[in-house]
Amino acid sequence: MTWFNKQIRQLAGDCRGSVFVEYLLLLTIVGIGVIAGLATVRGSLLNELLELAEAIASLTP
């Protein structure tokens, strides 16, 4: 853990450190968006499959 802290402190003093933090924030926001989008797609797909199962069940006597 000390190596990681040392790297973070070194990057914080460097100009490139700010770019690293910006990319880290951007990736975090994109990651949260992807997770939320996939959860929405999962819910919609589940509803569609349930409706399809009900339609197939109503066709059989």
N, C-alpha and C positions, 0 to 999 in steps of 0.2 A: 504494500500500500504506500510505502514511502516513496517508491520510484514514481508512482502516479502523481502524488502530491508535488514532488520535485518538478516533474514535467509541466504540471499545471501552473506552478509558480513561474517557471521559466517562460512559458508561453504568455502569461499575463504581463510580463515586463516587455515582451517583444511585440512589435506591430502585427506580426503574423498571428499572435494570440487572439487578437480581436476578430480576425477573419475566421479563426477556428471556432470561436464562440458563436459567431453569426451562422456558420454552417451547422453547428450543433443545434442551435435553436430552429433553424429551417428544417433540418431533418426530424426534429421532435414534432414540429407542427405538421409536417407531411405524414409522419408515422401515425399521429393521432387521427388525422383525416382519413387515412387508409383503413385504420381499424374501425372507425365509425361507418365508413362506406361499406365495408365488408359485412358489418353487422346488419346494416339496412338491407343489403342484397340477400343475406341469409334469411331474414324475416320475410321478405317479399317472395323469395323462392319457396320457402316453406308453405306460405299461404297458397301459392299457385298449385303446389303439389297436393295439398289437402283438398283444394277445390277439384282437381283432376281426379283424385281418388273418390270423392263423393259422386262425381259425374259418372265414373265407371261403375261404381256400386249401384247407381240408380238404373243403369242399363240392364243389369243381370236380374233375372226374376227371383 
